[in-house]
Every structure is written in structure tokens, then in C-alpha cells.
């Protein structure tokens, strides 16, 4: 009997968030775990941006080229393609700050505070360096990583609960997300020292 891995947009967001909290818990004993924490946090931020921007279709989460193909199909009276390429993290972040977030009467656009924009950019840069690692010796000053984590958790909380755009169909998934945010937040103060 085959075994399947099943997922959807909400599960992707929450699973990445849980993996971030889990990896963060191991950082104090092994600084190398920052790598996996950064990769998981990037996945969580990206997935929560998708949840916040998705609306009733995927148009606002697609890359510019995929959105162009999608729009052309609709304008021609055809069904839009079922697949497409997701926009980059920074592209999704820019859209979350725009009127594209205003999907419903209760929707709110992201208004970054303090260092949040710089944190998202640094998260994206670090994740890309880890994923596309070029042979080299590399040392990272981890002092600022707890701040980046806190800023990104603020973004996730805004998207998941304050933006007015995410409807949690399964309450247990929402509870997992809130628990993962709380777990990660509890760990950050000790990592600052």
C-alpha cells in the first residue's frame, strides 16, 4: 500500500514554522543549527506571505511572468494554467506592502516597523547563500539573528491573524501555528545573550 505525503498552503506555512521553532531550540547547543533555522524561517515567512496574498486565486502570489501568462489566458477566455512559478520572497513582501493585500473589507496592508524590512532582506540573503552554497569558508556573526527572527515572527503574526486575509479552515492548524510562534518567541531572549 503506497504512503503519501500530503500538504496544502496552510500546512506548508505551519510545518515550516514548527521546523523553525524546533531548529531554534537546538541553536544554543550547536550554532550550526542557525543554518536550518534560517532556511525554515524563510520557508515560513514565504508561506505566510502566500496565505496573506492569495485571496480567491493565485494571481498575486505568482512571479511577474507567470502572472502575465495567467492574465493572458483569462483575457482570452481560457482557463488559467493550474501551475505557475511562485514569486520570490522579496517580491511577495513588496506585494504585502501594497494594495494587493486589500482583498476584503477587513484587510490591512503590511506597514513594516523598525528593522523589519532590513530583517526580511537579510533573511532572504542568508537563506540564498545557504541554499546556493558556493564552495568557500564562511563565518557569520550570529549576534543579529535573534532580532531578524523576532521581526519575521512579527510579520508572520500580522499575516496570519491581523491582516484580515487568512481564514483558518482547520482550527487545529491555527493552534499549531500559534504554538510554534510562542515556542520560537520563548527561545529568542536566551539566544540574544
N, C-alpha and C positions, 0 to 999 in steps of 0.2 A: 504494500500500500504506500503510495507516494506521500511525502511530507512537503508541505508548502510553507513558505514564509509569506505572510500576508501583511500588507501595510496600507495606509492611506495618509492623506495630508496631515491629519491630526496626530496619528501615531508616529509619523516621521518627526514632527516637532517635539512631541513629548519624549520619545525614545532618545533623541539627541540630547535633550535637556537632562534626562536621567543619566545618560552616559557622561555628560559634563560634570554633574554633581558627584558621580562615582569616581571619576578620574581626579577631580579636585581633592577628594578625600585622601588620595594617595600621594599628593604633591609634597606634603611635609616630610614624608619618609623617602621620597625619590623625586628630586627636582625634574628629572627627565619626563615625568608624568605631565608636566606643563604642556608638552607637545600634544598629547592626546586630549588634554583639557581644552586647548585652543581649537583643535580640529572639531571636537564635539560641540563647543560653544558656537563656532562658526556655523555648523550644521543646524543648531537650534535657532540661532538668530535668523538665518536664511529661511528656515521652515516657518517661523512665526511671521516673518515678513510676507511670505506666501499666504498664510492664513489671513492676515490683515488686508491684503490687496486683492485677494481672489474674487470676492463678490459672487455673482451668479455664473461667471465664466472665467476662463483662464487668461483672457486678453491682457490684463495688467501685470501678470507675472511673467509673460513671455519676453524673450530678448527682442530688440527692435526688429530684427529680420524675421523672426517667427511671427511677431505681431503683424508685420506687413503682409505676410503670406496668409495669415488668418483673416485679416480685414479684406484682402482681395477676394478670397473665397466667399465671404459673406456678401460682399458687394456684387459678386457675380451670381448670387442666388444659390450658391453651393453650400454644402455643409462645411464648417471649418474643419481643418485637419484635427485628428484626435491627439496627435503628438505635437511636439514643438520643443524648442530649446528654452529652458528657464533663463531669465535674466540673471546677471551677476549680482552678487550681494550688494555692491555699491549702487548698481542700477535700481535694485529693489528698494534700497534705503532712500535713494533720491525720490522715487515714486511715493514712498510712505510720507515724505515731507510735502508732497504736492496735493492738489485737489483730487487726485486719483483715489485718495483714501476716503473721500466723501461719498460713500456708497449708499448710506441710509440717513434718515433724519437725525439719528443719534450719533453718527460717525464723527470722528475727530481726526484731524491731520496730525502727524507727528511734528512736534516742535522741540527739537533737541535742546537739552540744557547742559550747561557747563562743558565738560570734556567729552560728552557723548559722541559727537561727530568724529573727533580725533580717535576715540577708542574704537569705533567701528572700522575706521580706516586702518588702524594698526592691527586689529584682529584679522582683517582681510589680508593684509600684507604678511603677517606671520603665518597664517594658515597656508597661503600660497607658497611661501618659502618651504614650509614643511611638506606639503603635498608634491611640489615640483622640486624636490631637493636636488641641487646640483652638488656634485662631489666637492667638499670643502671642509674646513674646520670652522665651527661656528659657535660662538658664545653669546648667550642672550642674557642681558640684565633683567632679571625677573621682578625687580622691585616694583615696576609699574603695572604688572599683570593683574594684581587684585583690583586696582582701580578700573582697568578695562573690563574685568569680569563684572564688577558692580554696575558699571554703565550699561553693559549689554543685558544684564538681568533687568535693569530698569526699562530698557527698550522692549524686552520680551513681555514684561508685565503690562506695559502700555498696549502693545499689540494684542495680547491675549485677553485682556479684561477691560481696558479703559478706552480703547479706540472705538468701540461700538460696532466693530465689523466681524467679530468672531462669535459664532453661535456654537457652543459646545453641545453637540448632539448626545454624546455619551458622558454622563456626569462622572463616571469613574476615570475617564481620560483627563478631564479637567482637574480632578482631585490629584491625580498623578503629577500633573504639571505644577500645580501649586505646591505639592510636597517637594518636588525636585528644586523649585526656586528657593523654597525655605531651607532645604538641606544645603544648597550651594551658598546661600547668604550666611548661614551659621558658620561656615568654614572660612569665609573670606577674612574676617578680622585676625585670625591667628596666622594667616599667610602674609599679612601686611608686615608682621614683625619678622 
